[in-house]
Amino acid sequence: MNLEVKDISFCYGERKILEDISFSASSGNMLAILGRNGSGKTTLLRLLLGFLKPDKGQILIDSRNIDEMTNRERASVIAYIPQSSQLVYSHSVLDTVLMGRAPALSLFDKPGKKDIEKAREALRTLRISHLETRSVNAISGGERQLVLIARALSQEARILLLDEPTSSLDYSNQLLVMETAEELRRKGYTIIFSTHSPEQALMNATDVMIISSHHISFLGKPIELIDGRILESLYQRKLCIREIDTGENQRIICVPK
């Protein structure tokens, strides 16, 4: 499934947020979006979801403009995973994942056997079936983030948008969530995530986009950032960026000098 963004711009009133943004992402890609606070990362995700409309430009999914899609149609192809946090309700894990089936149901329908099986299939995919009966507020932050990803999978969307998915997690759970995203990418999902961590982008993404001063200042492969100049310019810090062999994978790390 291919997502294509063509020359979109967006303002909040008189305040310019994004200008002439163009990129594409297809099945098996994981695109990381980097940028300083207020650069427009979350606004871009909201535009991709159709929650906001660009002032100009187009967003296409498999060559179809998302403005021509109903909310139900958009929900069938693109899903949103918010930052992990305490949820305002205490539903069970299974009931939370079942919420992802809402786009497939009529207004007054209740989830049926097929919907429950789709939800359980999502839990199995993420290897968290053992949490099915637990309250979502009685599990760890990393587990809760996996539940939110499972909810997106039960929606049967093939494009997943993650907004700073590890921002409130400890290191172990950060690795767990990013490893899960990588597994889904290998299964053919299109993954787009925003992050404040250049190391996550360098280690996990197949492609990196940097937004600064309302524009895309970089769009390319993580290896193209290894000389450090682009990231140093973005963060105004001296950085040491190296490619290392972990024994199983080639990874790129980023630390301050």
N, C-alpha and C positions, 0 to 999 in steps of 0.2 A: 504494500500500500504506500503510495507516494504522496507526500505533503509538499506543496510548493507555495512559497510566499513571493509575491511579485510587487516590488516597489511600494510597500505600505508605509504610510505616515500616520501619526496620531498625536493629537494635542488634548490636554485637559484645559478647556477654555483657551486662554492665550498662551498657556505654558506648553512649549514643544517638548514631547517625550521621545518620539521615534520619527526618523525621517529616511525615506527611500531604503527601506529594509527589504532585502531579497536573499532568499536561500531555499534549499530544498533538503528533504530527508526522506529516505525510502526504507523499505523493509530490511532489517538487519543492520541498520545504522543506529548509533547512539551519539546524539549531538549534545554537547555541553555548552551552556550559555554562561559566560563570565561577564562581570561588569561591577563597577563600584555601586554602593548604595544609591538608589534613585536613578540608576542608568536606564531603567525601563524593562528589566528582565521579567518581572511579574506582569507588567502591562502587556508585554508581548505574548505571554502564555494566555492571558485573558482574551486577547485578540484571536489567537489560534482556536480557542474554545468557542468563539462566537459570542462571548459575554460582552465584549466591546466591538464596535465596528470601526474599521480604519477610516480616516478622513479621505484617503485615496489609496489605490492599489487593490490587489486581490489576494485571497487565500484560497488555494485549490487543494482538494483531496481527490486523487485519481482524476484530475482535470475538471472536477466539478467545483464551482464556487460555493463556499460554505454558506454564503448569504442566500443561496437557493435551496438550502436544506432546512427541513423542520428541526426543531430541538431533538425530536426522537431520532431522526436520521443522523444528526451530528453525534448524538450519544452512542450510536451503533458503531461508529468508526473511531472516535477519539475520546479518551478518558483522562481525568485529572486526579492526581494523587497529591494532596496538600502536605504541608509540613506536619511531622508527627507532633501530637500534643494530646493532652487530656481531652477526651471528647465530652460533650455536654450531656450525653446520655450514657446509660449503662447497659445497653443491649448486649446480648451474647455475641461472640465472634461470628457464629453462623448467621444470625439475624443481620449483623452489620454487613457481611458480605452479600447477603440476599438483597440489600438495598441497591446493589449494582444491577439487579434484574428489572428495576423499575421501568427503564425505557422499553422493555419488551412486553410490559403489561398494560392493559387498559386501565382507565382511571380508578375503577372500583374493584379490579381484580386482586385476588390474593395470590401469592406465589404458590405454584403447584409443584408436583413431583419433579417435573423437568427443571424447574427453576432451582429447587433445592439441590438436585444433582449437579447442576452447573456451578452452584456455589461450593459444593463439596469438592468438585473437580478442581476449582481454583485453589482451595485449601490444600489439596493433595499436591498440586503443581508447585506450591511454595513450601511444601513439607511442614505445614502447621495444622494438620487435621486434629492433632491432639489438643488443640486449643478451642475446638468447636463450641463447647458449652461454657467456656469461661467468659466473664464480663470483659469488655474491651478496655475497661479502666482498671482491671486487676492483672494486667500483663505488662511486660516491659515495653519501653518506648520502641525498641527495635521490632519486637513482635507486633506491636500496634501498627507500625508502619507497614509491615508485611501484610497485615489484615487489610489496610487501605489499598495496597496493591492488589490483593486478592479480590477486593470489591470491584476494582477496575477490570480485572480479568473476567469476572463473572458477567460484566457488561458486554463482553465479547468484542470490545474495541481492539483494534490492532495498532493504534497509535496511542502511546502513553506519555502524558506530560507530568513531570515531577517538579514541584516547586521547592527548591532547597530541601531535598528529601532527608538529609541527615543533620539538619541544623541543630536539633536539640538532643542528639543521640551521643552516647559514649563511643569510644573508638571501636570497640568490638562490634557494636550494633551498626555503626557507620559502614564497616566492612561488610557486614551481613547484607545490608540493604543494597549496596553497590554491587556486590557479587550476584545478588538476585536479579538486579537490573541487567547485568551482563549476561546471565543465563537466558533471560527473556529475549534479549537482542539476538542471541545465537539461534533462538527458536523462530526468528523472523519478525519479531515485533519492532516497530519504530519507536525508539526511546528518545525523548527530548527532556533534558533536565537543566534547571538553573542551579548555580552553586556559587558560593563565595570562596571555595577552595580550589586554587589552581591545580593542586596535586590530584584531586579527584578527577578533574578534567583531563589531566595528562595521563593518569593511570588507567582510567576506565573508558573514556570516550573514543569513538572512531573519528570524530570530527569536533572541532572547537570553534565557537563563535564568540567574539569579544565585542561588546557594545560600549561605546564611549562617545560623549558629545552628540548623542542622539543617533549616531550612525554605527554601522558595522565597521570596526577598525581592523578586524582580522577574521578570516574564515578559511580554515584549512585543517591539516592533520596535526595531531599533537607534536609529532617530531619536528614540525616546522617552528615550534616555539623553543627549541632546545637552546638556542644561543642566548635566550633570556631577555633580549632587548625589548621585545613587545610587552612582556609581562612586567618588566621593570618600569616601563613607561606608564603602564596602567596603574600600578600600585605605588609608584614613587618609592620603591625599595630596591636595594641591591639583592639579587637572587642568585642562587646556585642551582642550576637545573642539569640533571645528569640522567642518562639512560643506564640502567643496571640490569644484570641478569640475576633473577631470583632463583634460578634452577629449574623453574617451570615456565616462566614467562619473562619477556622483556618488559620492564616497567620504566617509566620516567618519573623521577622524584623532583620535588621543588622545595628548597629550604632557604631561609634568609642567610645572607653572608654575614 
